[in-house]
Amino acid sequence: MADRAESSFFQGVIDRFDSPAMQKVGETWGVQNELQGLRTDLRAEVQAVGENGGVAQRMEARRHAYDVDDLHDKLVIRTNVAR
């Protein structure tokens, strides 16, 4: 089971995709469906890890979350630069 800090990290990454900045990214680049899918996939992976995940699964989910978080930052920066 994921500890409280890990759960907070995952939730924070997922929540960033609900931000006004990401809504703007989706509208600007026309990728709303892709962003929704990414958020849904990460949420499902985190839930599966929380229910019955081992150490390897938790590490993989954490790696995916970091990748998604990096993608978020890059998209927001590119959208703000494109204005």
WOJOPE-V106141 format. One record per backbone hydrogen bond with DSSP energy under -1.0 kcal/mol. CO is the residue of the C=O (numbers start at 1). NH is the residue of the N-H. If there is no record, write none. Layout:
[[CO NH] [CO NH]]
This chain:
[[3 7] [4 8] [5 9] [6 10] [7 11] [8 12] [9 13] [10 14] [11 15] [12 16] [14 17] [15 18] [16 19] [19 23] [20 24] [21 25] [22 26] [23 27] [24 28] [25 29] [26 30] [26 31] [31 35] [32 36] [33 37] [34 38] [35 39] [36 40] [37 41] [38 42] [39 43] [40 44] [41 45] [42 46] [43 47] [44 48] [45 49] [46 50] [47 51] [48 52] [49 53] [54 58] [55 59] [56 60] [57 61] [58 62] [59 63] [60 64] [61 65] [62 66] [63 67] [64 68] [65 69] [66 70] [67 71] [68 72] [69 73] [70 74] [71 75] [72 76] [73 77] [74 78] [75 79] [76 80] [77 81] [78 82]]
